[in-house]
Amino acid sequence: MAKSLEESLEKGIVIIKFKSLKSSKIHEREYTLNKEFMKVPTDVFVQSGDKLLCYDIDFEKWEDIEKTSIIEWSAI
């Protein structure tokens, strides 16, 4: 079992629930860092700082999420 959110994203799909910093709305979406689930596979080598860069499966785009805005997450 994965020990961290980043590890879970690299292995498969993760549902991340977070609060938008712009609108204050709560979002819950499926994200990954696993190339098998990306329309155009791209590697992410380093996660650093206050943001988490991950691929939004439904909208087929990259998104950065403020780590402190994450309410909960779970691997699928």
C-alpha positions as CSV (number, residue, x, y, z in Angstrom):
1,M,0.0,0.0,0.0
2,A,1.2,3.5,-0.8
3,K,2.5,5.6,2.0
4,S,1.8,9.0,0.6
5,L,-0.4,10.9,-1.8
6,E,2.4,11.3,-4.3
7,E,3.2,7.6,-4.2
8,S,-0.5,6.8,-4.7
9,L,-0.7,9.2,-7.7
10,E,2.3,7.5,-9.3
11,K,0.8,4.0,-8.9
12,G,-2.8,4.8,-10.1
13,I,-5.8,7.0,-9.7
14,V,-6.6,9.0,-6.6
15,I,-9.7,10.9,-5.7
16,I,-8.7,14.2,-4.1
17,K,-11.1,16.4,-2.3
18,F,-9.9,20.0,-2.0
19,K,-11.2,23.6,-1.5
20,S,-10.6,26.0,-4.3
21,L,-8.5,29.0,-3.3
22,K,-10.3,31.2,-5.9
23,S,-13.9,30.3,-5.3
24,S,-13.9,28.5,-1.9
25,K,-15.9,25.7,-3.5
26,I,-15.2,22.1,-2.6
27,H,-14.1,19.9,-5.5
28,E,-13.6,16.2,-5.7
29,R,-11.9,14.8,-8.8
30,E,-9.8,11.9,-10.0
31,Y,-6.1,12.6,-10.5
32,T,-3.0,10.6,-11.4
33,L,0.7,10.7,-12.2
34,N,0.6,7.3,-13.9
35,K,1.2,7.6,-17.6
36,E,-1.2,4.7,-18.4
37,F,-4.2,6.9,-17.5
38,M,-3.1,10.1,-19.4
39,K,-4.2,11.1,-22.9
40,V,-0.7,12.5,-23.6
41,P,1.7,10.7,-21.2
42,T,4.2,13.1,-19.5
43,D,6.6,12.5,-16.7
44,V,6.7,14.6,-13.5
45,F,10.1,14.1,-11.9
46,V,10.0,16.3,-8.8
47,Q,7.2,17.5,-6.6
48,S,8.3,20.3,-4.4
49,G,6.9,23.3,-2.6
50,D,3.4,24.0,-1.5
51,K,1.7,22.8,-4.7
52,L,0.9,19.3,-6.0
53,L,1.1,18.9,-9.7
54,C,-1.2,16.2,-11.0
55,Y,-3.2,15.1,-14.1
56,D,-7.0,15.6,-14.0
57,I,-8.4,12.5,-15.7
58,D,-11.8,13.9,-16.4
59,F,-10.7,17.2,-17.9
60,E,-7.5,15.7,-19.4
61,K,-5.3,18.5,-18.2
62,W,-2.6,19.2,-15.6
63,E,-3.6,21.0,-12.5
64,D,-1.7,22.3,-9.5
65,I,-3.4,21.9,-6.1
66,E,-2.3,23.8,-3.0
67,K,-1.4,21.1,-0.6
68,T,-3.0,22.9,2.4
69,S,-6.3,23.0,0.5
70,I,-6.6,19.2,0.4
71,I,-9.3,18.0,2.7
72,E,-9.0,14.2,2.0
73,W,-7.8,11.8,-0.6
74,S,-8.2,8.1,-1.3
75,A,-6.7,5.7,-3.9
76,I,-9.1,3.9,-6.2
